[in-house]
Amino acid sequence: LYDLYTKTINVEPTPDLEIEKLRVDLLKTHREIEIQDLGAKSKHFSLGKRKISEVAETSLSNIRFSSLYHRLAEYAQAKTIVELGTSFGLNTLYLAKTKNVRVYTFEGSATIAEVAEDTFRFAGAKNIELIKGNIDSTLYSTLSRIPKVDFAFIDANHQYTATKKYFEELLMKVHHKSLMVIDDIHASPGMDKAWKEICEHTLVHTSLELYRCGILFFDPSLTKQHGVLQFNVLH
């Protein structure tokens, strides 16, 4: 894990200039979209009509985290990636940079998914499948046609029950070399509780915390441990 930290986690980000141009474009897009309520209000933006630029400003991961997720997927040698919470698709594009990978990304908001589709089209991404609709309903059926999941990223419906449900469903498809990343692990008491319980699961052999996200390892050759690591975020 020392090599993972020094060579993969706590290193300077490598921005993808084409993806970052799309970030700038989103931050300059003032067209309004309707944000739907799927049962859990986002911590990032309120419901109703919002400008794309406002949503992008508050909901998109910064470059350092987007780059980190890509490096972790590379470390896992991921061929199949599941992302819960597409947003406008920038993290998805970073994950899709992994060699010979297929990304299944889930977005509950139809209007946000439409923006993500535009983002993928502008980027020319051909290895991304966007699954629209309430993730509580779409995840299980989609996983039933995926043999295994090498890398999973959970950044959707930041509530205790939903987070535990997503973890349990993904658990059926992970293997010893899989990695799972959960974002916003301390965003609320419910998320904090879910994270602590997930770390104690018998199939989780090592768990790491980095500022706002947590990383789970399922390799039984690892000693059962939990660590909190420094991650020098940009902001």
C-alpha positions in Angstrom: 0.0 0.0 0.0 3.0 2.3 0.4 3.7 2.2 -3.3 0.0 2.8 -4.0 0.1 5.9 -1.9 3.4 7.3 -3.2 3.0 6.4 -6.8 -0.7 6.5 -7.4 -2.5 8.5 -4.8 -0.4 11.4 -3.5 1.0 12.6 -6.8 0.5 15.6 -9.0 -2.6 15.4 -11.2 -2.2 15.0 -15.0 -5.0 17.0 -16.5 -6.5 15.9 -19.8 -6.6 19.1 -21.8 -9.5 18.0 -24.0 -11.6 17.0 -21.0 -10.6 20.2 -19.1 -11.8 22.3 -22.1 -15.2 20.7 -21.7 -15.1 21.7 -18.0 -14.5 25.3 -19.0 -17.3 25.1 -21.6 -19.7 23.8 -18.9 -18.7 26.6 -16.5 -19.6 29.1 -19.3 -22.9 27.5 -20.3 -25.7 29.6 -18.8 -28.6 27.6 -20.2 -31.2 26.6 -17.6 -32.2 23.0 -16.9 -34.7 21.5 -14.5 -33.3 19.6 -11.6 -35.6 16.7 -10.6 -36.1 15.4 -7.1 -35.4 11.6 -7.0 -36.0 11.3 -3.3 -32.7 12.7 -2.0 -31.8 16.3 -2.5 -28.3 16.9 -3.7 -25.9 18.4 -1.3 -24.4 20.4 -4.2 -27.4 22.2 -5.7 -31.0 22.9 -5.1 -34.0 21.7 -7.1 -35.9 23.5 -9.8 -34.4 25.5 -12.7 -30.6 26.0 -12.5 -28.0 27.2 -14.9 -25.7 24.5 -16.1 -22.8 26.8 -15.1 -24.1 26.9 -11.5 -24.5 23.2 -11.3 -21.0 22.6 -12.8 -19.4 25.0 -10.3 -20.8 23.2 -7.3 -21.0 19.5 -8.4 -18.0 18.7 -10.5 -15.0 17.1 -8.9 -11.9 19.2 -9.2 -9.0 18.2 -11.5 -7.0 16.6 -8.7 -9.8 14.1 -7.7 -10.8 13.4 -11.4 -7.2 12.5 -12.1 -7.0 10.5 -8.9 -10.0 8.3 -9.9 -8.4 7.6 -13.3 -5.1 6.6 -11.6 -6.9 4.3 -9.2 -8.8 2.6 -12.1 -5.4 2.2 -13.9 -3.9 0.7 -10.7 -6.8 -1.8 -10.6 -6.2 -2.6 -14.2 -9.9 -2.2 -14.6 -11.7 -3.4 -17.7 -15.2 -2.9 -16.4 -16.0 0.2 -14.4 -19.3 1.2 -12.8 -19.9 4.8 -11.8 -23.0 5.8 -9.8 -23.7 9.5 -10.3 -22.6 10.7 -13.8 -23.2 14.4 -13.2 -22.1 16.1 -16.4 -19.7 13.3 -17.2 -16.2 14.7 -16.6 -15.2 12.0 -14.1 -16.7 9.5 -16.5 -14.4 10.7 -19.2 -11.4 10.4 -17.0 -12.4 6.9 -16.0 -12.9 6.0 -19.7 -9.3 6.9 -20.4 -8.2 3.6 -18.8 -7.0 1.2 -21.5 -9.5 -1.2 -23.0 -12.2 -0.3 -20.5 -15.9 -0.2 -20.6 -17.7 2.3 -18.3 -21.2 1.9 -17.2 -22.4 5.2 -15.7 -25.7 5.8 -13.9 -27.5 9.1 -13.7 -30.9 9.6 -12.0 -31.7 13.1 -13.4 -32.8 13.0 -17.0 -31.8 16.6 -17.7 -28.3 16.2 -16.2 -28.0 12.9 -18.2 -28.8 14.8 -21.4 -25.9 17.2 -20.7 -23.6 14.3 -20.0 -24.6 12.7 -23.3 -23.6 15.9 -25.1 -20.3 15.9 -23.1 -19.6 12.3 -24.3 -20.4 13.1 -27.9 -18.2 16.2 -27.9 -15.3 14.1 -26.5 -15.9 11.3 -29.0 -16.1 8.7 -26.2 -17.3 5.3 -27.5 -16.7 3.1 -24.5 -19.3 4.6 -22.2 -22.8 3.3 -21.6 -25.1 5.8 -19.8 -27.9 4.3 -17.8 -30.7 6.8 -17.1 -33.3 6.6 -14.3 -33.5 6.1 -10.6 -30.4 4.1 -9.6 -32.4 2.3 -7.0 -34.2 0.7 -9.9 -31.6 0.5 -12.6 -28.4 -0.7 -10.9 -29.5 -4.3 -10.1 -30.8 -5.0 -13.5 -27.7 -3.6 -15.2 -25.4 -5.5 -13.0 -27.2 -8.7 -13.9 -25.7 -8.5 -17.4 -22.1 -7.6 -16.2 -19.9 -10.6 -15.3 -17.7 -8.6 -12.9 -16.8 -5.1 -11.8 -13.1 -4.2 -11.5 -13.6 -0.6 -10.3 -16.7 1.0 -8.8 -17.2 4.7 -8.0 -20.2 5.7 -5.8 -21.2 9.4 -5.9 -25.0 9.3 -5.9 -27.9 9.7 -3.4 -25.8 10.6 -0.4 -27.9 9.0 2.2 -27.3 6.1 4.5 -29.8 3.6 3.1 -29.0 4.2 -0.5 -25.3 4.1 0.0 -25.5 0.7 1.8 -27.8 -0.6 -0.9 -25.5 0.3 -3.7 -22.5 -1.2 -1.8 -24.3 -4.5 -1.3 -25.4 -4.7 -4.9 -22.0 -4.0 -6.2 -20.5 -6.5 -3.7 -22.0 -9.3 -5.7 -19.8 -8.4 -8.7 -16.5 -7.4 -7.2 -13.5 -9.8 -6.9 -10.3 -9.9 -5.0 -8.5 -7.3 -7.1 -11.4 -4.9 -7.4 -11.3 -1.4 -6.0 -14.4 0.6 -4.8 -14.3 4.3 -4.2 -17.1 6.1 -2.3 -17.2 9.9 -2.5 -18.4 12.3 0.2 -18.0 9.7 3.0 -18.3 12.4 5.7 -20.8 14.7 4.0 -23.6 13.9 6.5 -24.1 11.8 9.6 -25.8 9.2 7.5 -22.9 8.9 5.1 -20.5 8.8 8.0 -22.4 5.9 9.5 -22.7 4.1 6.2 -18.9 4.4 5.6 -18.0 3.1 9.0 -20.3 0.1 8.6 -19.0 -0.7 5.1 -15.4 -0.6 6.4 -16.3 -3.3 8.9 -17.8 -5.6 6.3 -16.2 -9.0 6.3 -15.3 -8.8 2.6 -13.6 -5.5 3.0 -10.0 -6.2 3.9 -8.5 -2.7 3.8 -10.1 0.7 3.8 -8.4 4.1 3.3 -9.7 7.6 3.7 -8.5 10.5 1.6 -10.0 13.9 2.6 -13.5 13.4 1.2 -13.5 9.9 -0.4 -12.8 6.4 0.8 -11.2 3.4 -1.0 -12.1 -0.2 -0.4 -9.9 -3.3 -1.1 -11.3 -6.8 -1.2 -8.0 -8.8 -1.4 -7.9 -11.4 1.4 -4.1 -11.4 1.3 -4.2 -7.9 2.8 -4.3 -7.5 6.6 -7.6 -6.1 7.9 -6.8 -2.5 8.5 -8.2 1.1 8.2 -6.1 4.1 7.4 -6.5 7.9 7.1 -4.0 9.3 4.5 -3.0 12.9 3.7 -4.1 14.0 0.3 -2.9 17.4 -0.8 -6.1 18.7 -2.6 -6.0 21.8 -4.7 -9.1 23.3 -3.0 
